[in-house]
Amino acid sequence: MGEAYEPRSGCPINAAVEVFGDRWSLLVLRDIVFGDRRYFRELQAGSEEGIASNILADRLKRLVELGLLTREDTRAGQRARYSLTEPAIQLVPVFAQLGSWGLRHRPTSRALRVRAELLEQGGPALWQEFMDELRRSHLGSNSPARSPSVRERLNAAYLAATNSS
């Protein structure tokens, strides 16, 4: 990271907050990690929180500059695809812990809480399995795939919750 991204202090929490502590960055990463949304329009259309296009464009650019995403080179008229980098994939346990905290301390909807519940129940073994899965799809890793995948299990839980509501 360049000089513009030097943290205000040597505190690791501050350094992390400066990277993704704004209102939108973690939500954009969440939608790529859990929603497998890799294109601008998918991210905007699928945003539960209704992110504005200018804010999404800014956050994607910033996440690429900070090394959390890569953006594939495209020709004019082609859609650019975003991929997670290893540092972003390693945020899966952070997402799981944030989700667990939200389950206990904030109001949530049944449909949107089931993924957090599944991640909490699965613990570090499930998080590792999901990170391996993300490495295969975003980094081209050759680790063996399980069936059903973590994403398939998370989506099945979400669909079951939305159908029972």
N, C-alpha and C positions, 0 to 999 in steps of 0.2 A: 504494500500500500504506500502511496506517495506521502509527501510531507503534509498535504492538506488533511490527511486522515490520522495524524498523530493524536493520540488521546490527550485529554486535558491533564490527566494524572497517570501514575503508574498502577492505579487500582484496577485489577482485572474485571471487576463488576462494572466500573465506569467504562472501561475499554469496550466491553460487550454492549452496554447500553448505548454507547455512541454509534455502534454499528447498526443495531436493529431496535433501538428503544423508542423510535417514533411511533405514531399511531398505526401505520400501515405496513411497514416492512415485514414483520413477523406474519401478518395475515396474508401477504402475497406469497411468502415462503410456505405457509400452511397450505394454501391452495395448490401450490405446485407439488408439495410433498404428499398430501392426502387426497387431493382431487385430481392429480395427474394432469393439471391444466398447464400446458407448455407454450401456449400462444397468447398473444396480447388479448385478442377478442374473447378467447375462452376464459381468461382471467377476469376480464371486465364483466362479461355476461354472467359468470358463475359466482360473482362476489356476493356473499350473503349480506355484507355491510354496505354495498353500493359504492364502491370506489370510483371516483371520477377519473376520466381518461387521462387528464394531465397529471394527476397524482400517481396513477399507475405507471405512466411512462417515466416519470421522475424516479420512482422507487425501483423499477426494473433497471434503469440506467445506473442508479447508485449501487444496487446489489451486484451488478456486473463489475463495476469499478472496484468494489470492495472484495471481489473474489468469491462471492457466495453463489453466483450464477455465471453461466457462460451463455453467450448469444451466438448462435451459428451464423456464419456469413451467408447472406442471401443476395440474389440478383434482384434488380428492380422488379416490383410486382409480386415478389414471393413473401410469404409470411416467415418471420424469424421465429425459430424455436429456441426456448430457454431450457437449460439443463442445470441441475444442481451440481455444485462442486462438493468435494469431500467435506470441507468445513460446514457447508449447509446440511449435508446428510447427517453429520454428527450432532445436529440440533434436535434430532428425533427424541432423545431422552428429555431434552428441555421442553419440547412440545408436550410430551407425556406428563411431565411434572406440572406444567402450567395448566393442562387439562384437569389433572387431579385436584389442583388447588381450586380451579373454577367450579368443579363439581361440588366441593365442600363449602365454598364461601360465596358463590354468586348464583343468582337465578339462571337456569338454563332450560332449554326445551328438550323434551324426550328424544326427538329425532336427532338433535345435534349433540346430545350428551353421550349417545351409545358408543361412539368411537372412542371417546375419552375413557369410558368405563372399560371397554375391551383392552385398551392400552394399559390401563391401570392394573387390571386383572392379569394380563400377560406378563407384566413386569419386564425387567431387563432382557430376558431371553427373547421375548416377542419384539422388543425394540431393536435388538441386534439382528434378528431375522428380517425385520422391515428395512433396516439400514443396508443389509446385504442385497435385498431386493431392489432398493433404490440405486445401489452401486451398479447392478446389472443394467437397469433401464437408463440411467443417466451417465454412467461412466464406462459402460461396456465391459464390466467385470464378468468373468467366466464362472463365478461360483454357482453351484447347483441350485436350481429353483425347486421350491416346494409347491405342492398343490393341495388344497387351494392356497393361493398366495395371501400374504397379510392384507394387501389391498382388497382382494376379493372377500376376505373375512370381514374387514371393516365396512365395505360397501354392503354386504349381505346384512350385517347388523343394522346399518342405517336404513336400508330398504324395509326390513322387518319392522323397525320402529315407525317408519312413516306409514306403512300399511296398517298398523294396529292403532294409529292415532285417529 
